[in-house]
Amino acid sequence: MTPSPHAEALGRARTAADFAAVIALLDSDLKTAAARKLELEKAKGRAMFGRGDLAAARIALSEANAVVALLEKTREAANERRAAAQSEDCVDIAALADEIRANAASLDERWRMAHWLVEQLRQQLFDADALRGAVATANSQLDAAGVANLKINPTAIRRAAVTGRRATAPARLSAAAIQADRLLLSLLSPGGALDPRPPLGAPVGGIAGRYSLRGWGRG
């Protein structure tokens, strides 16, 4: 028996949509084959009354019956496989739903933690700014007392405190996340939001100034 013309497509099909496409082709072929079978049955009837070659009509009708049977069998198999694929799709969708719910819960937890950390950061910045102001006031008093060597450089303290390892950003990071990351890093980097002046040691008026944590003298 000649293989179904859509057997190869049926073999490649994996999803319910793939099988539905093959079934549509089989339905079209089956309709055409059924129409031809009907015409051949009429031709056989005419041949039985001497109006045509009866042997040839019987052979042609037998072949048409075989084609219809093959198409019907193939369509039945395609329907069964489509049903199985739909069941698998339902399982996949259920698993995907579980996964997205778990990811949503983790996302909520991450954003809550990010919110808490940002608020903690803001409070630390407020406290650090108040302490910086207190140090600046004390430095002015030390200047007035003629003991500038006792002054403390708050900028040097901050720069030393925020020097350290940085987390490596993922290779695939959204534009919004990149912008937020740069904003956060600007709080730690020389020349950033909290440090508008040149980095320590940079030439100023042709002279490279270096500052120690204690005192304003050259280190």
Secondary structure, DSSP 8 states (H G I E B T S, - for coil): ----TTHHHHHH--SHHHHHHHHHHHHHHHHHHHHHHHHHHHHHHHHHTTSS-HHHHHHHHHHHHHHHHHHHHHHHHHHHHHHHHHHHHHHHHHHHHHHHHHHHHHHHHHHHHHHHHHHHHHHHHHHHHHHHHHHHHHHHHHHHTT-GGG-B-HHHHHHHHT-S------SS--HHHHHHHHHHHHTTSTTSTT--S--TT-EETTEE--B-SBSSSB-
